[in-house]
Amino acid sequence: MPKRAERKPDDYLVKSFVHVGSVFSLFSCLENQIIYGRRGTGKTHLLKYLKSNVQNQGDICLELDMRTMGSTGGIYSDSQISLTERASRLLSDTLCEIREQILDNCYDHDDCDLSKLAPLLDEFVEEATNMSISGNFEREVNSSNTFSSEASSKFKAILSKEPSLSFESNDLKKQSDSGSFTTRESGRKTLRVHFGSLSRMLKRIVQQLPQRSLFILIDEWSEVPLELQPYLADMLRRIVFAIPTITVKIAAISHRSNFRISTENDDFIGLEITSDASTSINLDQFMVFDNDSEKAVSFFKNLIYKHVKAADKYNIVPDNIESFISQIFTNKPALEEFARASEGVPRDAIHIISQASLYQNGQKIGVKTIRNASRYWYTTSKSKDINSKTEAVQLLEWIVNVVIGHKKTRAFLIQGDISDKLIDFLFDSRVIHLIKQGVSVSSIQSQKFNLYSLDYGCYAHLINTKDEPKGLLCDDSKYIVVPKIDNMYNRSSILDLDAYYKLGLLPLFGNMDEIVLPKQFYSMEDTALDFDDEIFSYFPPYFEAQKIKGTLFIPLVFAGLILQKKQGIEWSSGSDITKAINTYMVSDKSNSKASNNVSRALRSDLLLSEEWLVKSIVSGAPMFSLSENWDKYWLEYFKCSVPKI
């Protein structure tokens, strides 16, 4: 599975695209938009899918990668070149690229009249590169030319005594020519961009296109230097955004974007957000597991299926997605753990599932394998990105200590109007994740907060130990597993950054590899009970569909009690057994077993007569367990090895 969208052909990207609710419908509307998302959230994939959709409708669609725009004179800081001049050069390069792509598209389009379009495009690029003179300008021209020519001929005739005649002729011509031309200029040439002229020319060009409309997709906007972004945005607004038949989509990273600034005269330079371009899409919050677990699981299930299906050269991937998922994961909890570990970032998901597949060597992937792969991806790649900034490493160490170590949670609140460069850096590096914006604290009604969570890799090794996070947040002495519907939280969940910057927390580390919680917070031994590869390898294929003595409930209840005992639970109620069956054995939710049906089966003479089943009354309620010789009946019924519990 490819890790980056731009490294695969467009047809692959179309086949592997996964729809998320109404995101694409919203993004494909005919209005200028800015789409936000960190690296790896799928911005490029979304742009390329939109490009394919637009082209299929007969429209011309351009895709500009801002990483390839500009030159050293415009991109990099130069004390001899003003900021506006650098931005003008970058704009000129961008407009020239627009001209080149329009021409390339029209060569392959039968409805384009190049006899009319080509002169307009030439005129457009000439205007976009127009230079003007500032200051005194002098030109000195020196030329010299020399020419020489020489010619000669010779005739000779000799008559001998014998009757014969000899004749000799020689003709020689020489010619030389030399010249020199020298021009010396003094003065300063600067790029002169006339917004009105360029906009009118571009409008005439668009009128010559097949549908008289144009889509411009701008990717990697955040690669433009931050100080140049408002000026480039302002120039594009005046030239491109002013044409109603042109639709512009910009993909950017929120904390690395600066679309508008104010001048000393309180004027504004740049794009007016929501007016010139809407920002209704933010991919950072869409697929976070904590926001909507079912939607996240469905998305990441489709993500890996469509990617593998698109890359399948040998037609071995099943057409049914549920069949594919059952061949990849040992059970539903493994799939859910994969979605949770991905933290809403498709690129992280692809890295994790690839690493997990490598670990398993052709076997199904279970919960423990997902945790190991996530931890490996976190320590070898994601955490390395922040080692370049020691201050960020120190802040992360403090957050881990406060949030996981002391509060036993994995999320925290930060005041929404606080702009902290280190928090932004950790967010961009995907070691903390934004769950919700604009949430409230019950005792501070006048302020709004942002809800962040620590990356799964920060605490994967603590899961199922005494020191694992107990919930998302702790509110009124109760741990919250999912975000509240009313978005109202307790003051204790606020992360006090002022306290950190004033006091700090010792010891402070300079490298991610050094961050280890104090011993009282966790044990390094992973004693996790993971319900993955080992125990499920003992279950026969399609176990949930097997019947014994004419009923499904004998094998299901038998296996449910084994799973309960594996967790150290000796006695279980009918609802406990039902939960174990639906959680760990039923891959398709439509086949989930109802608790009353399982309880009814447990009251039947057929099950009560089974010698592997033991019944007892505890506090007036029936409870069930396995007999001491249950393994004998497992061998008899299923003819396979006995699960180790």
Secondary structure by P-SEA (a helix, b strand, c coil): cccccccccaaaaaaacccccaaaaaaaccbbbbbbbcccccaaaaaaaaaaaaaaabbbbbbbccccccccccccccccccaaaaaaaaaaaaaaaaaaaaaaaaaacccccccccaaaaaaaaaaaabbbbccbbbbbbbbbbbbbbbbbbbbbbbbccccbbbbbbbbbbbbbbbbbbbbbbbbbbbbbbbaaaaaaaaaaaaaaccccbbbbbbcccccccccaaaaaaaaaaacccccccbbbbbbbccccccccccccccccccccccccccccccccccccccccaaaaaaaaaaaaaaaaaaacccccccccaaaaaaaccccaaaaaaaaaaacccaaaaaaaaaaaaaaaccccccaaaaaaaaaaaaaacccccccccaaaaaaaaaaaaaacccccccccccccccccaaaaaaaaacccccccccccccccccbbbbbbbcccccccccccccccccccccccccccccccccccccccccccaaaaaacccccccccccccccccccccccccccccccccccccccccccccccccaaaaaaaaaaaaaaaaccccccaaaaaaaaaccccccccccccaaaaaaaaacccccccccbbbbbcccbbbbbbccaaaaaaaaccccccccc
